[in-house]
Amino acid sequence: MTDAPVFSVVTPVYEPPLDALRDMIDSVRAQSFGDWELILVDDFSPSEDVRRELHRQAAMDPRIHVIERSKNGRIVAASNDGLRAARGEFVVLVDHDDLVTPDALANMHEVLAADPEIDYAYSDEDKVDPDGMHYDLFEKPDWSPERLRAQMYTSHLSVLRTSIVREVGGFHEGYDGSQDHDLVLRVTEKGRKVAHVPEVLYHWRVVPGSAAGDVDAKPYAWTAGRRAVQAHMDRLGLRSEVTFGVTQGTFAIRRFLDPGVFVSVVVPTRGSCGYIWGERRCFVVELVRSLLEHTNHELLEVVVVYDTATPPEVLVELREVAGDKLVLTEYAAEFNFSDKCNTGYLASRGDVVVMLNDDMHIASDEFIEQLVAPLEEPDVGMTGARLLFPDSTIQHAGHAYYDSHLRHAFLGTPTEDVGYLGVLGVNREVSGLTAACVALRREVFEEVGGFCEMLPVNFNDVDLSLKVRAAGYRNVWLAAVTAFHFESRTRIPVVHAWEAERIYDRWDVAGQDPFLPEFAE
């Protein structure tokens, strides 16, 4: 081992149960990778027994160091004391009553040593009750910066390059309870690469008063987290308003679209009508009507690509509803959804193109604004919305691609169900988005070649999504941007074997979905 260890485990200590403290220290001492130091910062615990135990542990192992604070400063101050004392290349954050697995540092070292550009790594985790029973396994997504804004999902075990932590100013005062979230946001703004270690390396112990057992135990943490995310958005120059999310500990971000962005909405249609919610309606007319009712953005055109056989009265109604925002483009070829969308794109003029199926009803306010605004970030390639069936169950919450399966994640889930750890209530990266509702910048659509016309009906959105990701962009699903989708009311879906063969020939979708690993079989 070198004089300076690879890992500095930093643990603020304040009046923990002694047996839990001993177990935590024992779990660090049991590491199969031995090049570490453990810095225990006592934040002026009232109990002399705690300080006595800390010094007893330090006397047993020279890698354990104790810092005693002369007054209580709370977790940020104590963590910064530990950070100042850290000599390791990486800082490891461990709470005073939790446990790390024996191979935790070995696994982290293997990943970090393989790529010197990794500045932050995190692992999966679970919880452990007082009887030692493990539960609430959290198989985390790979690096998902949009989800991190909405939720501190990386949490434990977190390992950060010490030099970057110091460069960004360590832990910031005023964020107690969400100090790790604030720090990770700042580190990942400046850092190079982020790595996910898909192994459980951390056991979050459930004890009275801990957030592991009761998300309401530290209400101040949620408030601090909201301020941390708002500060992050402000630093990046992303105009937004951060509010509390639908579940404790999550956040909603309302974005503000630049009024100078020209948006083209492309809608392929054949002018079909049918009964929805007990009323007969012309789908494309009602879509355009609901779109304009739920959108304030002025610089907008609606490009309707209509079949030659579309009833003339439908076009008349569209003109009445959309006025001078309407662009009509006739489509005389045999049905090919991909070609029809590409035709609409070529007829459009916008900086951003939004693709909408005609069999939808827009349900959320500022629909275009909230769908399009995230594309302000250069690395966001495509955005999509939450789509609901007429009975309000989920039709689309992102695609999951795994083990040669291509599916809508959470299909049929009740809309009031936010999913495990709020996954259905937060914005997040996804492998794919349905073409029924997507938005892309014009240059991204052109860069990836638009829709593949060799996939005329099915899997064209899978192909588009994978092309966007392969080009280095993020696909982002937006939890609060909502529309009802009367799926396939205008065309009966049939999947042919050759379509499946074609998409699998083009793309390898083996293994876990990187953003929804729980869907792996």
Secondary structure, 3 states (H helix, E strand, C coil): CCCCCCEEEEEEECCCCHHHHHHHHHHHHCCCCCCEEEEEEECCCCCHHHHHHHHHHHHHCCCEEEEECCCCCHHHHHHHHHHHHCCCCEEEECCCCCEECCCHHHHHHHHHHHCCCEEEEEEEEEEECCCCCEEEEECCCCCCHHHHHHECCCCCCEEEEHHHHHHCCCCCCCCCCCHHHHHHHHHHHHCCEEEEEEEEEEEEECCCCCCCCCCCCCHHHHHHHHHHHHHHHHHCCCCEEEEECCCCCEEEEEECCCCCCCEEEEEEECCCEEEECCEEEEHHHHHHHHHHHCCCCCCEEEEEEEECCCCHHHHHHHHHHHHHHEEEEEECCCCCHHHHHHHHHHHCCCCEEEEECCCEEECCCCHHHHHHHHHHCCCEEEEEEEEECCCCEEEECCEEEECCEEEECCCCCECCCCCHHHHHHCCEECCECCCCEEEEEHHHHHHHCCCCCCCCCCCHHHHHHHHHHHCCCEEEEEEEEEEEECCCCCCCCCCCHHHHHHHHHHCCCCCCCCCCHHHCC
